């Protein structure tokens, strides 16, 4: 079994960044450590000599600042499910609902938002809904800070756009104008399994009831997450009647999904339109019930 040479627990962000700056190649940031454990047990982290636990670095805040939602990297999935800031909001409730789909509860209690995002495993659930909400990641290093749209963060399977010495400290979301809602849906072999395919969507509407923005993202269909741009364009400007929703859902599979051990590409092509349609209906239901 792999074991690092050092396991450090810095007490603030400055300490974290100093350690990383001094060890840019052989260190790895962790918090819940769930993904790192799985990778290491499969021999996929041979060069990691130092684990840096950032759970005490003060990155565990979840708060609204004006029209911005800030979620710290070490906020746990369980904290997402229980946050009234999320559950009492028609749009952001989808984040809590998505976190609730991640099983078992023991994982939710320790796995963190930053870990879910930075693992860059495209069948993970939380990044899909954050992508649909146009999230940004706040990236810091010693003496430097930058914001990056989450859509630009993923470069390949297990690969993200972090430079040496950088870490993600928080996720930032900006609420769109007008009525808005979001939804997430997944299909796995069992209720506690990873997704074969997941779908996340967000919608916003103007005062006339026309869709002004739409986002549809798929997970589990390739090396990274996939945005259904053709489907999105069909929805914008429409009142989202049933024929329009069905047409958009059918267009969601205008590519060849990557097969997995439990689902062929053909099977994924078959289920994606149905999952997308159901996800859109779930988001629309939230709008129409209020």
FITORDREN-970586 format. One line per 4 residues: their letters; for each residue x negated, y negated, z of N, C-alpha, C. Coordinates in nm, 2 decimals. Example, Ala and Ser with C-alpha at 12.3 -4.5 7.8 and 13.67 -1.06 7.14 Angstrom:
<pts>
as) -1.32:0.57:0.78:-1.23:0.45:0.78:-1.32:0.33:0.78 | -1.28:0.22:0.71:-1.37:0.11:0.71:-1.29:0.00:0.79 $
</pts>
This chain:
<pts>
xxxx) -0.08:0.12:0.00:0.00:0.00:0.00:-0.09:-0.12:0.00 | -0.06:-0.22:-0.09:-0.13:-0.35:-0.09:-0.11:-0.42:0.03 | -0.22:-0.49:0.08:-0.21:-0.58:0.19:-0.30:-0.70:0.17 | -0.26:-0.82:0.20:-0.35:-0.94:0.17:-0.46:-0.94:0.28 $
xxxx) -0.56:-1.02:0.25:-0.67:-1.04:0.34:-0.63:-1.14:0.45 | -0.54:-1.23:0.42:-0.50:-1.33:0.52:-0.35:-1.36:0.50 | -0.29:-1.38:0.61:-0.14:-1.43:0.61:-0.14:-1.55:0.70 | -0.11:-1.66:0.64:-0.12:-1.79:0.70:0.02:-1.85:0.72 $
xxxx) 0.04:-1.92:0.83:0.17:-1.99:0.85:0.15:-2.13:0.88 | 0.13:-2.22:0.78:0.11:-2.36:0.81:0.24:-2.42:0.87 | 0.22:-2.53:0.94:0.33:-2.60:1.02:0.39:-2.72:0.95 | 0.34:-2.76:0.83:0.39:-2.87:0.76:0.35:-2.86:0.61 $
xxxx) 0.41:-2.94:0.53:0.38:-2.94:0.38:0.24:-2.97:0.35 | 0.18:-3.07:0.42:0.04:-3.11:0.40:-0.05:-2.99:0.42 | -0.03:-2.92:0.52:-0.11:-2.80:0.54:-0.10:-2.70:0.43 | 0.02:-2.68:0.39:0.05:-2.58:0.28:-0.03:-2.63:0.15 $
xxxx) -0.02:-2.75:0.12:-0.09:-2.80:0.00:-0.24:-2.80:0.01 | -0.29:-2.82:0.13:-0.43:-2.81:0.15:-0.49:-2.67:0.13 | -0.41:-2.58:0.18:-0.45:-2.44:0.17:-0.45:-2.39:0.02 | -0.34:-2.43:-0.05:-0.33:-2.39:-0.19:-0.44:-2.46:-0.27 $
xxxx) -0.47:-2.59:-0.24:-0.57:-2.66:-0.32:-0.71:-2.59:-0.30 | -0.73:-2.54:-0.18:-0.86:-2.48:-0.15:-0.87:-2.33:-0.21 | -0.75:-2.27:-0.24:-0.75:-2.14:-0.29:-0.65:-2.13:-0.40 | -0.67:-2.19:-0.51:-0.57:-2.20:-0.62:-0.54:-2.07:-0.69 $
xxxx) -0.64:-1.98:-0.69:-0.62:-1.86:-0.77:-0.58:-1.74:-0.69 | -0.63:-1.73:-0.57:-0.60:-1.61:-0.49:-0.49:-1.62:-0.39 | -0.42:-1.73:-0.39:-0.31:-1.75:-0.29:-0.17:-1.74:-0.35 | -0.08:-1.70:-0.27:0.06:-1.70:-0.31:0.15:-1.75:-0.20 $
xxxx) 0.24:-1.84:-0.24:0.34:-1.89:-0.14:0.46:-1.79:-0.13 | 0.50:-1.77:0.00:0.61:-1.68:0.03:0.70:-1.75:0.14 | 0.82:-1.70:0.16:0.90:-1.74:0.27:0.98:-1.62:0.32 | 1.08:-1.57:0.24:1.15:-1.45:0.28:1.06:-1.33:0.25 $
xxxx) 0.98:-1.34:0.15:0.88:-1.23:0.11:0.95:-1.11:0.05 | 1.07:-1.12:0.01:1.14:-1.00:-0.04:1.09:-0.97:-0.18 | 1.07:-1.06:-0.27:1.02:-1.03:-0.41:0.88:-1.00:-0.40 | 0.80:-1.07:-0.33:0.66:-1.04:-0.32:0.63:-0.90:-0.27 $
xxxx) 0.71:-0.85:-0.17:0.69:-0.72:-0.13:0.72:-0.62:-0.24 | 0.82:-0.64:-0.32:0.86:-0.55:-0.42:0.75:-0.55:-0.53 | 0.70:-0.67:-0.57:0.59:-0.67:-0.67:0.46:-0.61:-0.62 | 0.43:-0.63:-0.50:0.30:-0.58:-0.44:0.31:-0.43:-0.43 $
xxxx) 0.43:-0.37:-0.39:0.44:-0.23:-0.38:0.43:-0.16:-0.51 | 0.45:-0.23:-0.62:0.44:-0.18:-0.76:0.31:-0.21:-0.82 | 0.22:-0.27:-0.75:0.09:-0.30:-0.80:0.08:-0.42:-0.89 | 0.18:-0.51:-0.88:0.19:-0.62:-0.97:0.13:-0.75:-0.91 $
xxxx) 0.06:-0.74:-0.80:0.00:-0.86:-0.74:-0.14:-0.83:-0.69 | -0.23:-0.77:-0.78:-0.36:-0.73:-0.73:-0.45:-0.84:-0.69 | -0.43:-0.96:-0.75:-0.53:-1.07:-0.73:-0.49:-1.16:-0.61 | -0.38:-1.13:-0.54:-0.34:-1.22:-0.43:-0.41:-1.18:-0.31 $
xxxx) -0.49:-1.27:-0.25:-0.57:-1.24:-0.13:-0.51:-1.31:-0.01 | -0.44:-1.42:-0.03:-0.39:-1.50:0.08:-0.24:-1.52:0.06 | -0.16:-1.48:0.16:-0.01:-1.51:0.16:0.01:-1.63:0.25 | 0.08:-1.73:0.20:0.11:-1.86:0.27:0.25:-1.86:0.30 $
xxxx) 0.29:-1.84:0.42:0.43:-1.84:0.46:0.47:-1.99:0.49 | 0.57:-2.04:0.40:0.61:-2.18:0.42:0.74:-2.20:0.49 | 0.78:-2.10:0.57:0.91:-2.10:0.63:0.91:-2.21:0.75 | 0.80:-2.25:0.79:0.79:-2.36:0.90:0.74:-2.49:0.85 $
xxxx) 0.75:-2.51:0.72:0.69:-2.63:0.66:0.79:-2.74:0.64 | 0.91:-2.73:0.70:1.01:-2.83:0.69:1.09:-2.84:0.56 | 1.10:-2.73:0.48:1.16:-2.73:0.35:1.30:-2.66:0.36 | 1.37:-2.67:0.47:1.49:-2.60:0.49:1.61:-2.68:0.50 $
xxxx) 1.61:-2.80:0.44:1.73:-2.89:0.45:1.82:-2.87:0.33 | 1.95:-2.88:0.36:2.05:-2.88:0.25:2.14:-3.00:0.28 | 2.14:-3.10:0.20:2.21:-3.22:0.23:2.25:-3.30:0.10 | 2.36:-3.38:0.12:2.40:-3.47:0.01:2.34:-3.61:0.04 $
xxxx) 2.28:-3.66:-0.07:2.23:-3.80:-0.07:2.30:-3.88:-0.18 | 2.40:-3.95:-0.15:2.48:-4.01:-0.25:2.55:-3.91:-0.34 | 2.52:-3.92:-0.47:2.57:-3.82:-0.57:2.48:-3.71:-0.60 | 2.37:-3.70:-0.51:2.27:-3.59:-0.53:2.28:-3.49:-0.42 $
xxxx) 2.27:-3.36:-0.46:2.26:-3.25:-0.37:2.12:-3.20:-0.37 | 2.06:-3.20:-0.25:1.93:-3.15:-0.23:1.93:-3.02:-0.15 | 1.86:-2.92:-0.21:1.85:-2.79:-0.14:1.70:-2.75:-0.13 | 1.66:-2.74:0.00:1.52:-2.71:0.02:1.48:-2.57:-0.02 $
xxxx) 1.36:-2.55:-0.05:1.31:-2.42:-0.10:1.33:-2.31:0.00 | 1.32:-2.34:0.13:1.33:-2.23:0.22:1.47:-2.22:0.28 | 1.56:-2.28:0.23:1.70:-2.25:0.27:1.73:-2.11:0.22 | 1.79:-2.03:0.32:1.82:-1.89:0.28:1.95:-1.88:0.21 $
xxxx) 1.97:-1.76:0.14:2.09:-1.74:0.07:2.21:-1.73:0.17 | 2.19:-1.68:0.29:2.29:-1.68:0.39:2.34:-1.82:0.42 | 2.24:-1.91:0.43:2.28:-2.05:0.46:2.36:-2.11:0.35 | 2.33:-2.07:0.23:2.41:-2.12:0.12:2.56:-2.07:0.13 $
xxxx) 2.58:-1.95:0.17:2.71:-1.90:0.18:2.79:-1.96:0.29 | 2.73:-2.01:0.39:2.79:-2.07:0.51:2.80:-2.22:0.51 | 2.74:-2.28:0.41:2.73:-2.43:0.41:2.87:-2.49:0.37 | 2.93:-2.57:0.46:3.05:-2.64:0.42:3.03:-2.75:0.32 $
xxxx) 2.90:-2.80:0.31:2.87:-2.90:0.20:2.90:-2.83:0.07 | 2.87:-2.70:0.05:2.90:-2.63:-0.07:3.04:-2.58:-0.08 | 3.09:-2.51:0.02:3.22:-2.45:0.02:3.33:-2.54:0.01 | 3.32:-2.67:0.06:3.43:-2.77:0.05:3.43:-2.85:-0.08 $
xxxx) 3.34:-2.82:-0.17:3.33:-2.89:-0.29:3.36:-2.80:-0.41 | 3.45:-2.85:-0.49:3.50:-2.76:-0.61:3.39:-2.72:-0.70 | 3.29:-2.81:-0.72:3.18:-2.78:-0.81:3.07:-2.70:-0.74 | 3.03:-2.74:-0.63:2.92:-2.67:-0.56:2.95:-2.54:-0.49 $
xxxx) 3.08:-2.52:-0.47:3.13:-2.39:-0.41:3.08:-2.27:-0.49 | 3.05:-2.29:-0.62:3.00:-2.18:-0.71:2.86:-2.14:-0.66 | 2.79:-2.23:-0.60:2.66:-2.19:-0.55:2.67:-2.09:-0.43 | 2.76:-2.12:-0.34:2.79:-2.03:-0.23:2.85:-1.90:-0.28 $
xxxx) 2.94:-1.91:-0.37:3.00:-1.79:-0.43:2.89:-1.70:-0.49 | 2.80:-1.76:-0.56:2.69:-1.68:-0.63:2.60:-1.61:-0.52 | 2.56:-1.69:-0.42:2.48:-1.63:-0.32:2.55:-1.52:-0.25 | 2.68:-1.52:-0.23:2.75:-1.42:-0.17:2.75:-1.29:-0.25 $
xxxx) 2.73:-1.30:-0.38:2.72:-1.18:-0.46:2.59:-1.11:-0.45 | 2.49:-1.17:-0.39:2.36:-1.11:-0.38:2.36:-1.02:-0.25 | 2.33:-0.89:-0.27:2.34:-0.79:-0.16:2.21:-0.72:-0.15 | 2.19:-0.66:-0.03:2.28:-0.65:0.09:2.26:-0.78:0.18 $
xxxx) 2.34:-0.79:0.28:2.33:-0.90:0.37:2.20:-0.92:0.43 | 2.12:-0.81:0.45:1.99:-0.82:0.51:1.90:-0.91:0.42 | 1.91:-0.89:0.29:1.84:-0.97:0.19:1.88:-1.12:0.20 | 2.01:-1.14:0.20:2.06:-1.28:0.21:2.01:-1.35:0.33 $
xxxx) 1.99:-1.28:0.44:1.94:-1.35:0.56:1.80:-1.39:0.56 | 1.72:-1.34:0.47:1.58:-1.37:0.46:1.53:-1.43:0.33 | 1.60:-1.39:0.22:1.56:-1.44:0.09:1.59:-1.59:0.08 | 1.51:-1.66:0.01:1.53:-1.81:0.00:1.56:-1.86:-0.14 $
xxxx) 1.60:-1.98:-0.15:1.63:-2.04:-0.28:1.51:-2.05:-0.36 | 1.40:-2.10:-0.30:1.27:-2.11:-0.38:1.22:-1.98:-0.43 | 1.24:-1.87:-0.35:1.20:-1.74:-0.40:1.28:-1.69:-0.51 | 1.41:-1.71:-0.51:1.50:-1.67:-0.61:1.46:-1.74:-0.74 $
xxxx) 1.43:-1.87:-0.73:1.40:-1.94:-0.85:1.26:-1.91:-0.91 | 1.16:-1.91:-0.82:1.02:-1.89:-0.86:0.98:-1.75:-0.90 | 1.07:-1.65:-0.87:1.04:-1.52:-0.91:1.04:-1.50:-1.06 | 1.12:-1.58:-1.13:1.13:-1.58:-1.27:1.17:-1.44:-1.32 $
xxxx) 1.27:-1.38:-1.26:1.32:-1.25:-1.30:1.47:-1.28:-1.35 | 1.49:-1.26:-1.48:1.60:-1.32:-1.54:1.74:-1.25:-1.51 | 1.74:-1.14:-1.43:1.86:-1.09:-1.39:1.90:-1.13:-1.25 | 1.82:-1.21:-1.19:1.85:-1.27:-1.06:1.97:-1.37:-1.08 $
xxxx) 2.05:-1.38:-0.98:2.18:-1.45:-0.99:2.17:-1.60:-0.97 | 2.11:-1.64:-0.86:2.11:-1.78:-0.83:2.06:-1.88:-0.93 | 1.95:-1.85:-1.00:1.91:-1.94:-1.11:2.01:-1.97:-1.22 | 2.09:-1.87:-1.25:2.19:-1.88:-1.35:2.29:-2.00:-1.32 $
xxxx) 2.34:-2.00:-1.20:2.44:-2.10:-1.16:2.37:-2.24:-1.15 | 2.24:-2.24:-1.10:2.17:-2.37:-1.09:2.14:-2.42:-1.23 | 2.11:-2.33:-1.33:2.09:-2.38:-1.46:2.22:-2.44:-1.52 | 2.33:-2.37:-1.49:2.46:-2.43:-1.54:2.50:-2.56:-1.48 $
xxxx) 2.44:-2.59:-1.36:2.46:-2.72:-1.30:2.35:-2.82:-1.33 | 2.27:-2.79:-1.43:2.16:-2.89:-1.47:2.07:-2.92:-1.35 | 2.03:-2.82:-1.27:1.95:-2.85:-1.16:1.81:-2.89:-1.21 | 1.74:-2.97:-1.12:1.60:-3.00:-1.14:1.52:-2.95:-1.02 $
xxxx) 1.39:-2.92:-1.04:1.31:-2.88:-0.93:1.21:-2.99:-0.90 | 1.19:-3.01:-0.77:1.09:-3.11:-0.73:0.96:-3.03:-0.70 | 0.85:-3.06:-0.78:0.73:-2.99:-0.77:0.62:-3.09:-0.72 | 0.55:-3.04:-0.62:0.45:-3.12:-0.55:0.31:-3.04:-0.55 $
xxxx) 0.21:-3.12:-0.54:0.07:-3.07:-0.52:0.00:-3.18:-0.44 | -0.12:-3.15:-0.41:-0.20:-3.25:-0.33:-0.21:-3.38:-0.40 | -0.14:-3.48:-0.35:-0.14:-3.62:-0.41:-0.06:-3.64:-0.54 | 0.03:-3.54:-0.57:0.11:-3.55:-0.69:0.25:-3.50:-0.67 $
xxxx) 0.34:-3.56:-0.75:0.48:-3.51:-0.74:0.54:-3.53:-0.88 | 0.63:-3.43:-0.92:0.70:-3.45:-1.05:0.83:-3.37:-1.04 | 0.93:-3.42:-1.12:1.06:-3.35:-1.13:1.06:-3.28:-1.27 | 1.12:-3.16:-1.27:1.13:-3.09:-1.39:1.26:-3.02:-1.40 $
xxxx) 1.33:-3.04:-1.51:1.46:-2.97:-1.53:1.44:-2.82:-1.52 | 1.53:-2.75:-1.45:1.51:-2.61:-1.43:1.51:-2.53:-1.57 | 1.58:-2.59:-1.67:1.58:-2.52:-1.80:1.44:-2.52:-1.86 | 1.35:-2.61:-1.82:1.21:-2.61:-1.87:1.12:-2.54:-1.78 $
xxxx) 1.17:-2.49:-1.67:1.08:-2.42:-1.57:1.04:-2.28:-1.60 | 1.12:-2.21:-1.68:1.10:-2.07:-1.71:1.03:-2.06:-1.85 | 0.91:-2.00:-1.85:0.84:-1.98:-1.97:0.84:-1.84:-2.03 | 0.85:-1.74:-1.94:0.86:-1.60:-1.98:0.90:-1.52:-1.86 $
xxxx) 0.91:-1.39:-1.88:0.94:-1.30:-1.76:0.82:-1.31:-1.66 | 0.86:-1.34:-1.54:0.76:-1.36:-1.43:0.67:-1.48:-1.45 | 0.71:-1.57:-1.53:0.62:-1.68:-1.57:0.70:-1.82:-1.55 | 0.64:-1.91:-1.48:0.70:-2.04:-1.46:0.60:-2.15:-1.49 $
xxxx) 0.66:-2.28:-1.50:0.57:-2.39:-1.54:0.51:-2.46:-1.42 | 0.45:-2.39:-1.33:0.37:-2.44:-1.22:0.22:-2.44:-1.26 | 0.16:-2.56:-1.23:0.01:-2.57:-1.24:-0.05:-2.52:-1.11 | -0.18:-2.48:-1.12:-0.25:-2.45:-1.00:-0.24:-2.55:-0.89 $
xxxx) -0.21:-2.51:-0.77:-0.20:-2.61:-0.66:-0.06:-2.66:-0.64 | 0.04:-2.63:-0.73:0.17:-2.68:-0.72:0.27:-2.58:-0.65 | 0.37:-2.64:-0.58:0.48:-2.56:-0.53:0.61:-2.63:-0.55 | 0.72:-2.56:-0.55:0.85:-2.62:-0.56:0.90:-2.64:-0.41 $
xxxx) 0.94:-2.77:-0.39:0.98:-2.80:-0.25:1.13:-2.81:-0.24 | 1.20:-2.84:-0.34:1.35:-2.85:-0.34:1.41:-2.85:-0.47 | 1.54:-2.82:-0.47:1.62:-2.82:-0.60:1.72:-2.94:-0.58 | 1.73:-3.02:-0.69:1.81:-3.14:-0.69:1.92:-3.13:-0.80 $
xxxx) 2.05:-3.16:-0.76:2.16:-3.15:-0.85:2.23:-3.29:-0.85 | 2.27:-3.33:-0.97:2.34:-3.46:-0.99:2.48:-3.43:-1.03 | 2.58:-3.47:-0.95:2.72:-3.44:-0.99:2.77:-3.52:-1.11 | 2.83:-3.46:-1.21:2.88:-3.53:-1.33:3.00:-3.61:-1.29 $
xxxx) 3.03:-3.71:-1.37:3.15:-3.79:-1.36:3.27:-3.72:-1.40 | 3.39:-3.76:-1.34:3.51:-3.69:-1.38:3.53:-3.56:-1.30 | 3.64:-3.49:-1.32:3.67:-3.37:-1.26:3.57:-3.26:-1.31 | 3.52:-3.18:-1.22:3.42:-3.08:-1.26:3.44:-2.96:-1.18 $
xxxx) 3.40:-2.85:-1.23:3.40:-2.72:-1.16:3.29:-2.63:-1.22 | 3.27:-2.52:-1.15:3.17:-2.42:-1.20:3.21:-2.28:-1.15 | 3.16:-2.18:-1.21:3.19:-2.04:-1.18:3.08:-1.95:-1.21 | 3.07:-1.84:-1.15:2.97:-1.74:-1.17:3.04:-1.60:-1.17 $
xxxx) 2.99:-1.51:-1.26:3.04:-1.37:-1.26:2.92:-1.28:-1.30 | 2.92:-1.16:-1.25:2.82:-1.07:-1.29:2.88:-0.93:-1.30 | 2.80:-0.85:-1.38:2.84:-0.71:-1.39:2.72:-0.62:-1.35 | 2.73:-0.54:-1.25:2.63:-0.45:-1.21:2.68:-0.31:-1.21 $
xxxx) 2.60:-0.21:-1.19:2.64:-0.07:-1.18:2.73:-0.05:-1.05 | 2.69:-0.12:-0.94:2.76:-0.11:-0.82:2.77:-0.26:-0.77 | 2.85:-0.27:-0.66:2.87:-0.41:-0.60:2.74:-0.46:-0.55 | 2.65:-0.38:-0.51:2.52:-0.43:-0.44:2.40:-0.42:-0.54 $
xxxx) 2.43:-0.39:-0.67:2.32:-0.37:-0.76:2.28:-0.50:-0.82 | 2.16:-0.51:-0.88:2.12:-0.62:-0.97:2.21:-0.63:-1.09 | 2.23:-0.75:-1.15:2.32:-0.77:-1.26:2.26:-0.70:-1.38 | 2.35:-0.63:-1.46:2.32:-0.59:-1.60:2.33:-0.72:-1.68 $
xxxx) 2.43:-0.80:-1.66:2.45:-0.93:-1.72:2.52:-1.02:-1.62 | 2.47:-1.14:-1.61:2.55:-1.24:-1.54:2.58:-1.36:-1.62 | 2.68:-1.43:-1.59:2.73:-1.55:-1.66:2.76:-1.66:-1.56 | 2.71:-1.78:-1.59:2.74:-1.90:-1.51:2.79:-2.01:-1.60 $
xxxx) 2.89:-2.09:-1.56:2.94:-2.20:-1.64:2.97:-2.31:-1.55 | 2.96:-2.43:-1.61:3.01:-2.55:-1.54:3.08:-2.64:-1.65 | 3.19:-2.70:-1.60:3.27:-2.79:-1.69:3.30:-2.92:-1.63 | 3.31:-3.02:-1.70:3.36:-3.15:-1.65:3.46:-3.21:-1.75 $
xxxx) 3.55:-3.29:-1.70:3.66:-3.34:-1.79:3.68:-3.49:-1.77 | 3.72:-3.56:-1.88:3.75:-3.70:-1.87:3.89:-3.72:-1.82 | 3.93:-3.85:-1.81:4.06:-3.88:-1.76:4.18:-3.83:-1.85 | 4.15:-3.80:-1.98:4.25:-3.75:-2.07:4.26:-3.60:-2.06 $
xxxx) 4.18:-3.53:-1.98:4.18:-3.39:-1.97:4.10:-3.32:-2.08 | 4.01:-3.39:-2.15:3.93:-3.33:-2.25:3.79:-3.29:-2.18 | 3.74:-3.18:-2.23:3.61:-3.14:-2.17:3.50:-3.23:-2.22 | 3.42:-3.29:-2.13:3.32:-3.38:-2.17:3.18:-3.32:-2.16 $
xxxx) 3.16:-3.23:-2.07:3.04:-3.15:-2.07:3.07:-3.00:-2.04 | 2.99:-2.92:-2.10:3.00:-2.77:-2.07:2.86:-2.71:-2.07 | 2.85:-2.62:-1.98:2.72:-2.54:-1.97:2.76:-2.39:-1.96 | 2.70:-2.31:-2.04:2.71:-2.16:-2.02:2.58:-2.10:-2.03 $
xxxx) 2.54:-2.03:-1.93:2.41:-1.96:-1.92:2.43:-1.81:-1.89 | 2.34:-1.73:-1.95:2.35:-1.59:-1.93:2.22:-1.54:-1.87 | 2.22:-1.44:-1.78:2.11:-1.38:-1.72:2.11:-1.23:-1.76 | 1.99:-1.17:-1.75:1.98:-1.02:-1.78:1.99:-0.99:-1.93 $
xxxx) 1.96:-1.09:-2.01:1.98:-1.06:-2.16:1.85:-1.08:-2.23 | 1.74:-1.12:-2.16:1.61:-1.14:-2.23:1.50:-1.17:-2.12 | 1.39:-1.21:-2.17:1.28:-1.24:-2.08:1.31:-1.35:-1.98 | 1.39:-1.45:-2.03:1.43:-1.56:-1.95:1.58:-1.58:-1.97 $
xxxx) 1.64:-1.68:-1.90:1.78:-1.70:-1.91:1.82:-1.76:-2.05 | 1.94:-1.74:-2.09:1.98:-1.78:-2.23:2.10:-1.88:-2.22 | 2.08:-2.00:-2.28:2.19:-2.09:-2.29:2.27:-2.07:-2.42 | 2.40:-2.07:-2.40:2.49:-2.04:-2.51:2.54:-2.18:-2.57 $
xxxx) 2.45:-2.24:-2.65:2.47:-2.37:-2.70:2.59:-2.38:-2.80 | 2.60:-2.28:-2.88:2.71:-2.28:-2.98:2.85:-2.28:-2.90 | 2.86:-2.20:-2.80:2.98:-2.19:-2.72:3.01:-2.32:-2.65 | 2.90:-2.39:-2.60:2.92:-2.51:-2.53:2.97:-2.62:-2.63 $
xxxx) 2.92:-2.62:-2.75:2.96:-2.73:-2.84:3.11:-2.71:-2.88 | 3.16:-2.59:-2.89:3.30:-2.56:-2.92:3.39:-2.62:-2.81 | 3.35:-2.62:-2.69:3.43:-2.66:-2.58:3.44:-2.81:-2.56 | 3.33:-2.88:-2.59:3.33:-3.03:-2.57:3.43:-3.10:-2.66 $
xxxx) 3.51:-3.18:-2.60:3.61:-3.26:-2.68:3.74:-3.19:-2.68 | 3.75:-3.06:-2.63:3.87:-2.99:-2.63:3.94:-2.99:-2.49 | 4.07:-2.96:-2.49:4.14:-2.94:-2.37:4.13:-2.80:-2.32 | 4.06:-2.71:-2.39:4.03:-2.58:-2.35:4.15:-2.49:-2.34 $
xxxx) 4.22:-2.49:-2.45:4.34:-2.39:-2.46:4.28:-2.25:-2.48 | 4.37:-2.15:-2.48:4.32:-2.01:-2.48:4.24:-1.98:-2.61 | 4.29:-2.02:-2.73:4.21:-1.99:-2.85:4.07:-2.05:-2.85 | 4.06:-2.17:-2.79:3.93:-2.23:-2.79:3.84:-2.16:-2.69 $
xxxx) 3.89:-2.12:-2.58:3.81:-2.04:-2.48:3.76:-1.91:-2.54 | 3.85:-1.84:-2.61:3.82:-1.71:-2.67:3.71:-1.73:-2.78 | 3.72:-1.84:-2.86:3.63:-1.86:-2.96:3.49:-1.89:-2.90 | 3.49:-1.97:-2.80:3.36:-2.00:-2.73:3.30:-1.87:-2.67 $
xxxx) 3.38:-1.79:-2.61:3.33:-1.66:-2.55:3.27:-1.57:-2.65 | 3.34:-1.56:-2.77:3.29:-1.48:-2.88:3.15:-1.53:-2.93 | 3.14:-1.66:-2.93:3.01:-1.72:-2.98:2.90:-1.70:-2.88 | 2.93:-1.66:-2.76:2.82:-1.65:-2.66:2.72:-1.54:-2.69 $
xxxx) 2.76:-1.45:-2.78:2.67:-1.34:-2.81:2.62:-1.35:-2.96 | 2.57:-1.47:-2.99:2.52:-1.49:-3.13:2.37:-1.46:-3.13 | 2.33:-1.36:-3.05:2.19:-1.32:-3.05:2.18:-1.18:-3.01 | 2.06:-1.12:-3.01:2.05:-0.98:-2.97:2.00:-0.97:-2.83 $
xxxx) 2.08:-0.93:-2.73:2.03:-0.91:-2.60:1.93:-0.80:-2.58 | 1.84:-0.83:-2.49:1.74:-0.72:-2.46:1.80:-0.61:-2.39 | 1.77:-0.48:-2.43:1.83:-0.37:-2.35:1.76:-0.35:-2.22 | 1.82:-0.29:-2.12:1.76:-0.25:-2.00:1.78:-0.10:-1.97 $
xxxx) 1.72:-0.05:-1.87:1.73:0.09:-1.84:1.87:0.14:-1.82 | 1.96:0.05:-1.78:2.10:0.09:-1.75:2.20:0.04:-1.85 | 2.15:-0.04:-1.95:2.25:-0.10:-2.05:2.18:-0.12:-2.18 | 2.23:-0.07:-2.29:2.18:-0.09:-2.42:2.21:-0.23:-2.47 $
xxxx) 2.14:-0.28:-2.57:2.17:-0.41:-2.63:2.32:-0.41:-2.68 | 2.36:-0.30:-2.74:2.50:-0.29:-2.80:2.60:-0.30:-2.69 | 2.57:-0.24:-2.57:2.67:-0.25:-2.46:2.68:-0.39:-2.41 | 2.56:-0.46:-2.40:2.56:-0.60:-2.35:2.64:-0.69:-2.45 $
xxxx) 2.62:-0.67:-2.58:2.69:-0.74:-2.68:2.84:-0.73:-2.67 | 2.88:-0.61:-2.62:3.02:-0.58:-2.61:3.08:-0.65:-2.49 | 3.01:-0.66:-2.38:3.06:-0.71:-2.25:3.05:-0.86:-2.24 | 2.95:-0.92:-2.30:2.92:-1.06:-2.28:3.04:-1.15:-2.32 $
xxxx) 3.11:-1.13:-2.43:3.23:-1.22:-2.45:3.34:-1.21:-2.34 | 3.36:-1.09:-2.29:3.46:-1.07:-2.19:3.42:-1.14:-2.06 | 3.29:-1.12:-2.02:3.24:-1.18:-1.90:3.25:-1.33:-1.91 | 3.21:-1.38:-2.03:3.21:-1.53:-2.05:3.35:-1.59:-2.05 $
xxxx) 3.44:-1.52:-2.11:3.58:-1.56:-2.10:3.63:-1.57:-1.96 | 3.61:-1.46:-1.88:3.65:-1.46:-1.74:3.59:-1.57:-1.66 | 3.46:-1.59:-1.69:3.39:-1.70:-1.61:3.45:-1.84:-1.64 | 3.48:-1.86:-1.77:3.54:-1.99:-1.81:3.68:-2.00:-1.75 $
xxxx) 3.75:-1.90:-1.74:3.89:-1.90:-1.68:3.88:-1.93:-1.53 | 3.77:-1.87:-1.47:3.76:-1.90:-1.33:3.73:-2.05:-1.30 | 3.64:-2.10:-1.38:3.61:-2.25:-1.37:3.73:-2.33:-1.40 | 3.81:-2.30:-1.50:3.93:-2.37:-1.53:4.03:-2.36:-1.43 $
xxxx) 4.04:-2.24:-1.36:4.14:-2.22:-1.26:4.12:-2.32:-1.14 | 3.99:-2.35:-1.11:3.96:-2.44:-1.00:4.01:-2.58:-1.03 | 3.99:-2.62:-1.16:4.03:-2.75:-1.20:4.18:-2.76:-1.20 | 4.25:-2.66:-1.25:4.40:-2.67:-1.26:4.47:-2.65:-1.13 $
xx) 4.40:-2.60:-1.03:4.47:-2.57:-0.90:4.46:-2.70:-0.81 | 4.39:-2.80:-0.86:4.38:-2.92:-0.78:4.44:-3.04:-0.85 $
</pts>
